[in-house]
Amino acid sequence: MNDFRKAGSGIRGLVAAVGASLVLTGCGAVNHMIYKTTGDVMQGFSRNHTVPYLLESDDLAMGCSMSEATAPLLMSFGRVTREPDQLAVMLYLSAGGCAEEQAREHELAAERAMYSMNAGEAQDAMIRQKRAHTQAAKRYLKGWQHHHAHYGDPDGGECPKFKDDLDEFIYLAGLLSGLQALNAQIQASSSIGVPFNTGSVVGRATQCLDNKKWWGAPMGLRATVWAMIPGTQPEGEDAFERLAIASKQGEEAGVRLGHVFHAIAAVNKNDEALIKSVIRDHAESLKNDSSSDQWRFVDAMASNMLVAISDRLWVENTGHRTPIGQFGSFWDDQRAPVETMDLDDLL
């Protein structure tokens, strides 16, 4: 009799264990479904509303903070639903820009230290600059990799079929991320895995975008590659003529990325006169041409990068940044003579 009771107790225990397992498994399945739904909603909302809202803003610092703070959260939904590759392009491009901004600050600190003949401080700042460029390169590379995952290999010979304007813009943003990854890797003086043919791949991939529609940026990006990488410029083309055209198109559209590409190419050429000319043109355009309402963030980003280039020139030559209200002018500009009155004749 006792044996039957023991057997019955064992069976009941087994049933209870199986039942509990099924309940827990069911809870896990329900939780997974909830997480997946939440992830899909978050991805859709971010893509359709958060990104367009941000692009209409000119608050670069806010965009930087948002990308660094929310990237881990939004990317973690890739564990329970589809990988948010398209959203990742924007997140890592912006987060890479945050690290690059830090690198620029360290560079200015190094330049100020050298201007003051403080070798130790200059060396320390340059080390910090390279570390920040390494971080930037890693983030840009992630954006470039997610660009591949969503749109396919940009060097594969076929252009993707875009769903809407934002889809095209994110494609352009991914190309920028690729070129920035290569540039940051070079600035860091260390390899973090960015393929050295990335510039050429980016240049070819820009042909998938309508140049006029996108403010001359695709041609400007392609011409920048020609100017910076020997052997990439096609016969009969002139990179700097193309960059000048792209700059004008950007001014007319109120999205002045063309000025950035033009200035970067001039910096690579070590042509200070041209760098100054591009900065002057940008400053003048800011007075005369309003930013595009839809792409205000991109235009503000272009201005920020040109201010950074201006700051570097000012620090190298004066020990301080571009003075407030003097963006577009330089320390060695000829000042208009001040008319004075000879008071001796009045005495």
C-alpha positions as CSV (number, residue, x, y, z in Angstrom):
1,M,0.0,0.0,0.0
2,N,2.8,2.4,0.9
3,D,4.5,1.6,-2.4
4,F,1.3,2.7,-4.3
5,R,1.2,5.9,-2.2
6,K,4.9,6.6,-3.0
7,A,4.3,5.9,-6.7
8,G,1.2,8.2,-6.7
9,S,3.1,11.0,-5.0
10,G,6.0,10.7,-7.5
11,I,3.6,10.9,-10.4
12,R,1.9,13.9,-8.9
13,G,5.3,15.6,-8.5
14,L,6.2,14.8,-12.1
15,V,2.9,16.3,-13.3
16,A,3.4,19.4,-11.2
17,A,6.9,19.8,-12.5
18,V,5.7,19.4,-16.1
19,G,2.9,21.8,-15.5
20,A,5.1,24.4,-14.0
21,S,7.5,24.1,-16.9
22,L,4.7,24.6,-19.4
23,V,3.5,27.7,-17.5
24,L,7.0,29.2,-17.3
25,T,7.6,28.4,-21.0
26,G,4.3,30.0,-21.8
27,C,5.3,33.1,-19.8
28,G,8.6,33.2,-21.7
29,A,6.8,33.0,-25.0
30,V,4.4,35.7,-24.0
31,N,7.2,37.9,-22.8
32,H,9.1,37.3,-26.1
33,M,6.0,38.3,-28.1
34,I,5.6,41.5,-25.9
35,Y,9.3,42.3,-26.4
36,K,9.1,41.7,-30.1
37,T,6.0,43.9,-30.5
38,T,7.6,46.6,-28.4
39,G,10.8,46.4,-30.5
40,D,8.8,46.6,-33.8
41,V,6.9,49.6,-32.5
42,M,10.0,51.4,-31.2
43,Q,11.8,50.8,-34.5
44,G,8.9,52.0,-36.6
45,F,8.3,55.1,-34.4
46,S,12.0,56.0,-34.4
47,R,12.3,55.7,-38.1
48,N,9.1,57.4,-39.1
49,H,9.0,60.1,-36.4
50,T,12.0,60.5,-34.2
51,V,14.6,60.8,-37.1
52,P,12.5,63.2,-39.2
53,Y,11.8,65.3,-36.0
54,L,15.5,65.5,-35.3
55,L,16.4,66.4,-38.8
56,E,14.2,69.4,-38.6
57,S,16.1,70.6,-35.5
58,D,19.4,72.5,-35.4
59,D,20.4,71.3,-31.9
60,L,23.5,69.2,-32.7
61,A,24.3,68.6,-29.0
62,M,20.8,67.3,-28.3
63,G,21.2,64.9,-31.3
64,C,24.6,63.7,-30.1
65,S,23.3,63.0,-26.5
66,M,20.2,61.2,-27.9
67,S,22.2,58.9,-30.1
68,E,24.7,57.9,-27.4
69,A,22.0,57.4,-24.8
70,T,19.4,55.5,-26.9
71,A,21.6,53.4,-29.2
72,P,22.1,50.5,-26.7
73,L,18.3,50.5,-25.9
74,L,17.1,50.6,-29.6
75,M,19.8,48.2,-30.8
76,S,19.0,45.6,-28.1
77,F,15.6,45.0,-29.7
78,G,17.6,43.2,-32.4
79,R,17.7,40.3,-29.8
80,V,14.0,39.8,-30.0
81,T,13.0,41.0,-33.4
82,R,14.6,42.0,-36.7
83,E,17.9,43.8,-36.5
84,P,17.3,47.6,-36.7
85,D,20.0,48.0,-39.4
86,Q,18.5,51.1,-41.0
87,L,18.1,52.9,-37.7
88,A,21.6,51.9,-36.7
89,V,23.1,53.8,-39.6
90,M,21.8,57.0,-38.2
91,L,22.5,56.2,-34.6
92,Y,26.2,55.2,-35.2
93,L,26.8,58.1,-37.6
94,S,25.6,60.5,-35.0
95,A,27.4,58.8,-32.1
96,G,30.6,58.7,-34.2
97,G,30.2,62.5,-34.7
98,C,30.1,62.8,-30.9
99,A,33.5,61.1,-30.5
100,E,34.9,63.1,-33.4
101,E,33.8,66.3,-31.7
102,Q,35.8,65.2,-28.7
103,A,38.8,64.5,-31.0
104,R,38.5,68.1,-32.4
105,E,38.5,69.5,-28.9
106,H,41.7,67.6,-28.0
107,E,43.3,68.7,-31.3
108,L,42.6,72.4,-30.4
109,A,44.1,71.8,-26.9
110,A,47.2,70.4,-28.6
111,E,47.5,73.3,-31.0
112,R,47.1,75.8,-28.1
113,A,49.8,74.0,-26.1
114,M,52.1,74.1,-29.1
115,Y,51.4,77.8,-29.6
116,S,52.4,78.2,-25.9
117,M,55.5,76.0,-26.3
118,N,54.2,73.5,-23.8
119,A,55.4,70.2,-25.3
120,G,54.2,67.9,-22.6
121,E,50.6,69.2,-22.7
122,A,50.6,69.1,-26.5
123,Q,51.7,65.5,-26.5
124,D,49.0,64.5,-23.9
125,A,46.3,66.2,-25.9
126,M,47.4,64.5,-29.1
127,I,47.2,61.1,-27.4
128,R,43.7,61.9,-26.2
129,Q,42.8,63.0,-29.8
130,K,43.9,59.7,-31.2
131,R,41.9,57.8,-28.6
132,A,38.8,59.8,-29.5
133,H,39.4,59.2,-33.3
134,T,39.7,55.4,-32.5
135,Q,36.3,55.5,-30.8
136,A,34.8,57.5,-33.7
137,A,36.2,55.1,-36.3
138,K,34.6,52.1,-34.4
139,R,31.2,53.8,-34.3
140,Y,31.3,54.9,-37.9
141,L,32.4,51.4,-39.0
142,K,29.4,49.9,-37.2
143,G,27.1,52.3,-39.1
144,W,28.8,51.3,-42.4
145,Q,28.4,47.6,-41.6
146,H,24.7,48.1,-40.8
147,H,24.4,50.0,-44.1
148,H,25.7,46.9,-45.8
149,A,23.2,44.7,-43.9
150,H,20.2,46.8,-44.9
151,Y,21.0,48.0,-48.4
152,G,23.4,45.2,-49.6
153,D,27.0,45.5,-50.7
154,P,27.3,49.1,-52.2
155,D,30.0,47.8,-54.5
156,G,27.8,45.0,-55.8
157,G,26.9,46.7,-59.0
158,E,23.2,47.2,-58.4
159,C,21.5,50.1,-56.7
160,P,18.9,49.4,-54.0
161,K,15.2,50.2,-54.6
162,F,14.3,53.1,-52.2
163,K,10.9,53.3,-50.5
164,D,10.9,57.0,-49.8
165,D,13.1,60.1,-49.4
166,L,14.1,59.2,-45.9
167,D,15.3,55.8,-47.2
168,E,17.5,57.6,-49.7
169,F,18.8,60.0,-47.1
170,I,19.8,57.1,-44.8
171,Y,21.6,55.5,-47.7
172,L,23.6,58.8,-48.2
173,A,24.2,58.9,-44.4
174,G,25.6,55.4,-44.6
175,L,28.0,56.4,-47.3
176,L,29.2,59.4,-45.1
177,S,29.7,56.9,-42.3
178,G,31.9,54.7,-44.4
179,L,34.1,57.6,-45.5
180,Q,34.3,59.0,-42.0
181,A,35.2,55.6,-40.7
182,L,38.2,55.5,-43.0
183,N,39.2,59.1,-42.2
184,A,39.0,58.5,-38.5
185,Q,41.0,55.4,-38.7
186,I,43.7,57.3,-40.5
187,Q,43.6,60.1,-37.9
188,A,43.9,57.5,-35.1
189,S,47.1,56.1,-36.7
190,S,45.8,52.5,-35.9
191,S,43.8,50.0,-37.8
192,I,40.4,49.0,-36.4
193,G,39.3,47.1,-39.4
194,V,38.0,49.7,-41.9
195,P,38.9,48.4,-45.4
196,F,41.2,50.7,-47.2
197,N,39.1,50.6,-50.4
198,T,36.1,52.1,-48.5
199,G,36.7,55.5,-50.1
200,S,36.5,54.1,-53.6
201,V,33.4,52.0,-52.8
202,V,31.7,55.1,-51.3
203,G,32.6,57.1,-54.4
204,R,31.0,54.6,-56.8
205,A,27.9,54.1,-54.6
206,T,27.0,57.8,-54.7
207,Q,25.9,57.3,-58.3
208,C,22.8,55.6,-56.9
209,L,21.5,58.9,-55.7
210,D,20.1,61.9,-57.6
211,N,22.7,64.6,-57.3
212,K,20.3,67.6,-57.8
213,K,17.7,66.2,-55.4
214,W,20.3,65.8,-52.6
215,W,21.8,69.3,-52.7
216,G,24.9,68.3,-54.8
217,A,26.1,66.1,-51.9
218,P,26.5,62.8,-53.9
219,M,28.8,64.5,-56.5
220,G,30.6,66.4,-53.7
221,L,31.2,63.2,-51.9
222,R,32.5,61.5,-55.0
223,A,34.7,64.5,-55.9
224,T,36.2,64.5,-52.4
225,V,37.2,60.9,-52.9
226,W,38.8,61.8,-56.2
227,A,40.7,64.7,-54.5
228,M,41.9,62.6,-51.6
229,I,42.7,59.2,-53.1
230,P,45.2,59.1,-55.9
231,G,44.2,57.3,-59.1
232,T,40.4,57.5,-58.5
233,Q,39.6,60.6,-60.5
234,P,38.3,59.7,-64.0
235,E,40.0,61.1,-67.1
236,G,38.6,64.4,-68.1
237,E,37.2,65.2,-64.6
238,D,38.3,67.9,-62.2
239,A,37.6,67.3,-58.6
240,F,37.7,70.9,-57.5
241,E,35.5,72.1,-60.3
242,R,32.9,69.5,-59.2
243,L,33.3,70.6,-55.6
244,A,32.7,74.2,-56.5
245,I,29.5,73.2,-58.3
246,A,28.3,71.1,-55.4
247,S,29.0,74.0,-53.0
248,K,26.7,76.3,-55.1
249,Q,24.0,73.6,-55.2
250,G,24.1,73.3,-51.5
251,E,23.8,77.0,-51.0
252,E,20.7,77.2,-53.2
253,A,19.1,74.2,-51.4
254,G,19.9,75.5,-47.9
255,V,21.8,72.3,-47.1
256,R,25.5,73.3,-47.4
257,L,27.2,69.9,-47.2
258,G,29.0,70.8,-50.4
259,H,31.0,73.4,-48.5
260,V,32.2,70.7,-46.1
261,F,33.4,68.4,-48.9
262,H,35.1,71.4,-50.6
263,A,36.9,72.4,-47.4
264,I,38.0,68.8,-46.6
265,A,39.5,68.4,-50.1
266,A,41.3,71.8,-49.6
267,V,42.6,70.7,-46.2
268,N,43.9,67.5,-47.8
269,K,45.6,69.6,-50.5
270,N,47.0,72.0,-47.8
271,D,45.6,74.9,-49.7
272,E,45.0,77.5,-46.9
273,A,43.8,80.2,-49.4
274,L,41.1,77.9,-50.7
275,I,40.1,76.8,-47.2
276,K,39.6,80.4,-46.2
277,S,37.6,81.1,-49.4
278,V,35.2,78.2,-48.8
279,I,34.7,79.3,-45.1
280,R,34.0,82.9,-46.3
281,D,31.5,81.6,-48.9
282,H,29.7,79.5,-46.2
283,A,29.5,82.4,-43.7
284,E,28.1,84.7,-46.5
285,S,25.6,82.1,-47.5
286,L,24.4,81.8,-43.9
287,K,23.5,85.4,-44.0
288,N,21.7,85.3,-47.3
289,D,20.3,81.7,-47.7
290,S,18.1,80.2,-45.0
291,S,18.4,76.5,-44.0
292,S,16.1,74.0,-45.4
293,D,13.2,73.3,-42.9
294,Q,13.3,69.6,-43.6
295,W,17.0,69.2,-43.3
296,R,18.0,71.9,-40.8
297,F,20.1,69.4,-38.8
298,V,22.3,68.5,-41.7
299,D,22.9,72.2,-42.5
300,A,23.8,72.9,-38.9
301,M,26.2,69.9,-39.0
302,A,27.9,71.4,-42.0
303,S,28.3,74.7,-40.3
304,N,29.7,73.1,-37.2
305,M,32.3,71.2,-39.2
306,L,33.4,74.4,-41.0
307,V,33.6,76.3,-37.7
308,A,35.9,73.5,-36.4
309,I,38.2,74.0,-39.4
310,S,38.1,77.8,-38.9
311,D,38.9,77.3,-35.2
312,R,42.0,75.1,-36.1
313,L,43.4,77.8,-38.3
314,W,42.8,80.5,-35.7
315,V,44.4,78.5,-32.9
316,E,47.4,77.7,-35.0
317,N,48.0,81.3,-35.8
318,T,46.7,83.2,-32.7
319,G,46.4,80.7,-29.9
320,H,42.6,81.1,-29.7
321,R,39.5,80.0,-31.6
322,T,37.4,82.0,-34.1
323,P,36.2,85.0,-32.1
324,I,32.5,85.4,-31.6
325,G,30.8,87.1,-34.5
326,Q,33.9,86.7,-36.7
327,F,33.2,83.4,-38.5
328,G,34.2,84.0,-42.1
329,S,37.0,86.4,-41.3
330,F,40.6,85.7,-40.3
331,W,43.4,87.2,-38.2
332,D,45.4,88.4,-41.2
333,D,42.5,90.1,-43.0
334,Q,43.3,93.7,-44.2
335,R,41.3,96.1,-42.1
336,A,39.7,99.1,-43.7
337,P,41.5,102.2,-42.7
338,V,39.8,104.3,-40.0
339,E,39.2,107.9,-41.0
340,T,40.6,110.3,-38.5
341,M,40.2,114.1,-38.1
342,D,43.3,116.3,-37.7
343,L,42.4,118.4,-34.6
344,D,45.3,120.8,-35.0
345,D,43.4,122.7,-37.7
346,L,40.6,123.3,-35.2
347,L,42.9,124.9,-32.5
